[in-house]
Amino acid sequence: MRQAHTLRDLKEAGYAGFTKLYEEIRAGRLVATKIGRRTVILDDDLKAWLSRLPKLSTQ
């Protein structure tokens, strides 16, 4: 079974604020799914989005 995360869950966990999350969804970089009126991010889609974020340089 896949786990789904609400945008509030992601915000409270410190991933990003609502504005940034919606910006990423609109740009197609973060895949969102609708369950009724609720917008959720499936665990696999969250992991894919995180893996594409820029890495910090250690220099």
N, CA and C atoms as a LAMMPS dump frame, in Angstrom:
ITEM: TIMESTEP
0
ITEM: NUMBER OF ATOMS
177
ITEM: BOX BOUNDS ff ff ff
-5.0000000000000000e+02 5.0000000000000000e+02
-5.0000000000000000e+02 5.0000000000000000e+02
-5.0000000000000000e+02 5.0000000000000000e+02
ITEM: ATOMS id mol type element x y z
1 1 1 N 0.834 -1.182 0
2 1 2 C 0 0 0
3 1 3 C 0.88 1.247 0
4 2 1 N 0.543 2.192 -0.855
5 2 2 C 1.277 3.45 -0.907
6 2 3 C 0.825 4.385 0.193
7 3 1 N 1.752 5.164 0.677
8 3 2 C 1.413 6.175 1.677
9 3 3 C 1.231 7.511 0.966
10 4 1 N 0.264 8.279 1.388
11 4 2 C 0.005 9.598 0.823
12 4 3 C 0.219 10.658 1.899
13 5 1 N 0.737 11.794 1.478
14 5 2 C 1.03 12.9 2.383
15 5 3 C 0.194 14.106 1.967
16 6 1 N -0.47 14.742 2.917
17 6 2 C -1.16 15.99 2.597
18 6 3 C -0.121 17.104 2.518
19 7 1 N -0.515 18.203 1.902
20 7 2 C 0.397 19.34 1.842
21 7 3 C 0.681 19.869 3.243
22 8 1 N -0.316 19.795 4.12
23 8 2 C -0.099 20.214 5.511
24 8 3 C 0.949 19.326 6.185
25 9 1 N 0.881 18.005 5.925
26 9 2 C 1.889 17.087 6.471
27 9 3 C 3.295 17.504 6.04
28 10 1 N 3.439 17.8 4.742
29 10 2 C 4.759 18.171 4.219
30 10 3 C 5.236 19.487 4.799
31 11 1 N 4.315 20.448 4.939
32 11 2 C 4.681 21.741 5.527
33 11 3 C 5.122 21.557 6.97
34 12 1 N 4.332 20.822 7.745
35 12 2 C 4.646 20.631 9.16
36 12 3 C 5.935 19.826 9.361
37 13 1 N 6.255 18.954 8.405
38 13 2 C 7.492 18.171 8.488
39 13 3 C 8.707 18.989 8.048
40 14 1 N 8.466 20.194 7.514
41 14 2 C 9.569 21.071 7.156
42 14 3 C 10.085 20.917 5.74
43 15 1 N 9.347 20.23 4.894
44 15 2 C 9.803 20.074 3.505
45 15 3 C 9.757 21.401 2.76
46 16 1 N 8.658 22.126 2.877
47 16 2 C 8.487 23.422 2.21
48 16 3 C 7.181 24.024 2.695
49 17 1 N 7.006 25.31 2.432
50 17 2 C 5.749 25.966 2.759
51 17 3 C 4.715 25.724 1.67
52 18 1 N 3.488 26.108 1.945
53 18 2 C 2.401 25.907 0.987
54 18 3 C 2.696 26.571 -0.357
55 19 1 N 3.209 27.791 -0.319
56 19 2 C 3.479 28.52 -1.558
57 19 3 C 4.461 27.751 -2.432
58 20 1 N 5.552 27.282 -1.856
59 20 2 C 6.56 26.545 -2.619
60 20 3 C 6.007 25.218 -3.122
61 21 1 N 5.237 24.517 -2.293
62 21 2 C 4.664 23.238 -2.718
63 21 3 C 3.731 23.43 -3.91
64 22 1 N 2.839 24.424 -3.838
65 22 2 C 1.934 24.678 -4.965
66 22 3 C 2.706 25.135 -6.205
67 23 1 N 3.767 25.903 -6.017
68 23 2 C 4.608 26.337 -7.135
69 23 3 C 5.238 25.118 -7.824
70 24 1 N 5.735 24.187 -7.046
71 24 2 C 6.348 22.973 -7.598
72 24 3 C 5.306 22.107 -8.319
73 25 1 N 4.085 22.048 -7.787
74 25 2 C 3.014 21.289 -8.43
75 25 3 C 2.647 21.94 -9.762
76 26 1 N 2.442 23.269 -9.75
77 26 2 C 2.076 23.979 -10.989
78 26 3 C 3.146 23.832 -12.059
79 27 1 N 4.417 23.805 -11.65
80 27 2 C 5.524 23.677 -12.602
81 27 3 C 5.712 22.241 -13.088
82 28 1 N 5.007 21.297 -12.476
83 28 2 C 5.127 19.903 -12.895
84 28 3 C 6.304 19.172 -12.282
85 29 1 N 6.97 19.791 -11.347
86 29 2 C 8.124 19.148 -10.705
87 29 3 C 7.717 18.237 -9.554
88 30 1 N 6.567 18.502 -8.963
89 30 2 C 6.035 17.687 -7.87
90 30 3 C 4.664 17.185 -8.311
91 31 1 N 4.499 15.881 -8.366
92 31 2 C 3.247 15.283 -8.839
93 31 3 C 2.263 15.196 -7.678
94 32 1 N 1.086 15.768 -7.881
95 32 2 C 0.033 15.731 -6.869
96 32 3 C -1.121 14.872 -7.368
97 33 1 N -1.844 14.288 -6.43
98 33 2 C -3.001 13.457 -6.723
99 33 3 C -4.177 13.997 -5.92
100 34 1 N -5.36 13.971 -6.507
101 34 2 C -6.557 14.413 -5.799
102 34 3 C -7.314 13.196 -5.278
103 35 1 N -7.704 13.243 -4.024
104 35 2 C -8.594 12.255 -3.421
105 35 3 C -9.789 13.061 -2.937
106 36 1 N -10.838 13.043 -3.719
107 36 2 C -11.958 13.931 -3.437
108 36 3 C -11.499 15.368 -3.612
109 37 1 N -11.666 16.174 -2.586
110 37 2 C -11.205 17.571 -2.634
111 37 3 C -9.788 17.73 -2.107
112 38 1 N -9.241 16.684 -1.527
113 38 2 C -7.926 16.768 -0.878
114 38 3 C -6.796 16.53 -1.895
115 39 1 N -5.778 17.359 -1.821
116 39 2 C -4.576 17.19 -2.637
117 39 3 C -3.557 16.435 -1.81
118 40 1 N -3.049 15.337 -2.355
119 40 2 C -2.049 14.538 -1.647
120 40 3 C -0.866 14.274 -2.558
121 41 1 N 0.248 13.976 -1.93
122 41 2 C 1.47 13.599 -2.627
123 41 3 C 1.773 12.163 -2.233
124 42 1 N 1.813 11.273 -3.208
125 42 2 C 2.139 9.884 -2.919
126 42 3 C 3.609 9.774 -2.552
127 43 1 N 3.932 8.815 -1.711
128 43 2 C 5.284 8.648 -1.197
129 43 3 C 6.322 8.545 -2.318
130 44 1 N 6.032 7.764 -3.361
131 44 2 C 6.972 7.623 -4.483
132 44 3 C 7.2 8.959 -5.184
133 45 1 N 6.145 9.77 -5.323
134 45 2 C 6.281 11.077 -5.967
135 45 3 C 7.074 12.043 -5.102
136 46 1 N 6.896 11.965 -3.786
137 46 2 C 7.683 12.799 -2.868
138 46 3 C 9.163 12.434 -2.964
139 47 1 N 9.463 11.138 -2.953
140 47 2 C 10.855 10.691 -3.044
141 47 3 C 11.491 11.127 -4.363
142 48 1 N 10.733 11.035 -5.468
143 48 2 C 11.253 11.449 -6.776
144 48 3 C 11.544 12.946 -6.785
145 49 1 N 10.64 13.746 -6.22
146 49 2 C 10.84 15.197 -6.16
147 49 3 C 12.081 15.536 -5.338
148 50 1 N 12.212 14.901 -4.181
149 50 2 C 13.366 15.156 -3.319
150 50 3 C 14.67 14.775 -4.008
151 51 1 N 14.663 13.695 -4.763
152 51 2 C 15.893 13.248 -5.426
153 51 3 C 16.331 14.209 -6.529
154 52 1 N 15.394 15.006 -7.058
155 52 2 C 15.737 15.947 -8.133
156 52 3 C 16.134 17.327 -7.617
157 53 1 N 16.022 17.561 -6.323
158 53 2 C 16.41 18.866 -5.778
159 53 3 C 17.917 19.058 -5.9
160 54 1 N 18.375 20.294 -6.084
161 54 2 C 19.806 20.552 -6.215
162 54 3 C 20.56 20.156 -4.946
163 55 1 N 21.737 19.633 -5.134
164 55 2 C 22.604 19.245 -4.014
165 55 3 C 23.471 20.439 -3.616
166 56 1 N 23.75 20.568 -2.335
167 56 2 C 24.627 21.633 -1.854
168 56 3 C 26.077 21.237 -2.066
169 57 1 N 26.868 22.211 -2.411
170 57 2 C 28.302 21.988 -2.568
171 57 3 C 28.944 21.934 -1.184
172 58 1 N 29.949 21.082 -1.018
173 58 2 C 30.631 20.969 0.281
174 58 3 C 31.894 21.823 0.334
175 59 1 N 32.092 22.656 -0.662
176 59 2 C 33.297 23.473 -0.694
177 59 3 C 33.172 24.703 0.148
